[in-house]
Every structure is written in C-alpha cells, then in structure tokens.
Amino acid sequence: MNIAANVDEEFRQAAEDGVTGHTLFADAPHSVSFNKLRKRLLRQVRQAFDDFGMLKGQKRWLVGISGGKDSYGLLALLLDLQWRGLLPVELIACNLDQGQPNFPKHVLPDYLTKIGVKHRIEHRDTYSIVKEKVPEGGTYCSLCSRLRRGNLYRIAREEGCDALVLGHHREDILETFFMNFFHGGRLASMPAKLLNDEGDLMVLRPLAYCAEDDMAKFAAAMQFPIIPCDLCGSQDGLQRNAMKDMIADIERRMPGRKDTMLRALAHVNPSHLLDPKLFDFSALMVTEP
C-alpha cells in the first residue's frame, strides 16, 4: 500500500469537494504548511496502523485524553481518519481527573462536547496517593503512571473497549529506551502495540512515528485548550528530562539521528547482542570445509 500517495489523493479529493474534514478542523489553518503537517501526521499514523496491525479485530477504542498537546493531537488525527472512512472503530475519549489542585475541570468536557465526541470524565484522587506515598524529593511519574493506567484499564473494560489508545510519540519511545538503557540495564522501550498482562486489552500508540515537534506545531495551529500538568510536569531534575536533553543535543549535532535511532529499534539482530536467551550462542560451531 502506498500510504503517502493515498493521503495526497484523499486531500486532493476533499479540496475539490470543498470540505476540510471533521468539524474540529473547521477553524484550522488553510495554509500549505499546515496541510503538509497534517498529511505527514496522518501518513505516519496510518503507517503505524499497518506496521503493527492495530486495526485487526478492533471495534471500540478508549482514547486517553490528558489535556496535553499529544493526546489532543492523537484524538484529532483519529477523528480525521474516522471521518475519511479509514478508521472503522468507535472512539470514546476519556480523561482521568486525578484530583490535582487548580485543575480546570470544565475545559475537557466543554471541548469534547463542542466537537461532538463521546467521552467519559472519571474522578479519582490519585494525586493525594502519589503525594502521600512518594518521599520528599522522589519522582512522581512511576507511581502516577501506574495508578492512571490501572484506572484506564478498568474504564476500558467498563466501556466494552478492545484497546486503550495513548498519545506517546517518537521522542517518548526514544527517551524510554535510553532510560532503560542507562538506568535499567536492559534494551526495552514503549511498544507501539502491547497486550496487557490480563490478556484482555491492547495498548496502542498510533503516534509512534510522529515527532514531538510536529505534534507541538499541530497543537498550536489547532489551538487546543492545553491543560498543564501540576504533578510530574512540575518536577525538575527528572531522569526523563535528562534523556530528552541528551537526545535533543545529539539531534542538534547530527541532524536526523532521531529517525535513525527509531529505525534501529525496528531492526534488531539478536546474534550481534549479548543475550543468550534470544540467541543460542552455545550452538555456534565451526563447520569443517
């Protein structure tokens, strides 16, 4: 399938028909640069669908919406593809209100109602649990993430969903890889498609090939009502921040390395690593002439 050609043809036909797509794109820019950005992101999401078989047997997705640029962008791209008839899946947006002080509770339900998206707002005070359990100076992210994920799994089951869909992008995947590499002593990252431990839900990351900078530009152009994180987003000196800075520095000095590193995660050669569980080194023998 030539995904790039298909996306270009879909945009050409839509332009001829005088339509811009889903209603949330009604006020989107009509510039050439924005259309190129939108097409690139749609192409990358569709490539992830194809490469990881994300649409196989799927009927209903729970889309996690935090109020950040990436989750807003994820929802917009999925709605765009759904409107074009390229995503035959029912979407339910879900925000987990974690009880953070000064959280603007009206923003997400008002926005989701305005664009006509079915949604569920779940109130769970995980903020207090994290603040209580994590010692002074400790990192909130790990516990906060586990509590949030557990609640989202529960909600997905209650809503009869096949998958939980999250807005992690290229940089998230690379940062996680290097965190595991430097601090965990293992080669692992965020997979684009994961079966949960119970075996009843898929976790999907359709933005796996999308660059964070593109998602930021997309969010700014779409004027999403961004809600900042006052928990882990407020901490300095996090390991993930250090990985982000390191990767950004590498990209500045050697442009294109982010894409190269992402491709490396998709081209693994077990016989050239050091894990005897993945490759039977003991069976290697010199064959006689």
Buried (B, 14 or more C-beta within 10 A) or exposed (E): EEBEEBBEEBBEEBEEEEEBBBEBBEEBBEEEEBBEBBBBBBBBBBBBBEEBEBBEEBEBBBBBBBBBBBBBBBBBBBBBBBBBEBBEBBBBBBBBBBBBEEBEEEBBBEBBEEBEBEBBBBEBEBBEBBBEEBEEEEBBBEBBEEBBBEBBBEBBBEBEBBBBBBBBBBBBBBBBBBBBBEEEEEBEBBBBBBEBEEEEBBBBBBBBBBBBBBBBBBBEBBEBEEBEBEBBEEBEEBBBEBBBEBBBEBBEEEEEBBEEBBEEBEEEEEEEEEEEEEBEEEEEEEEEE
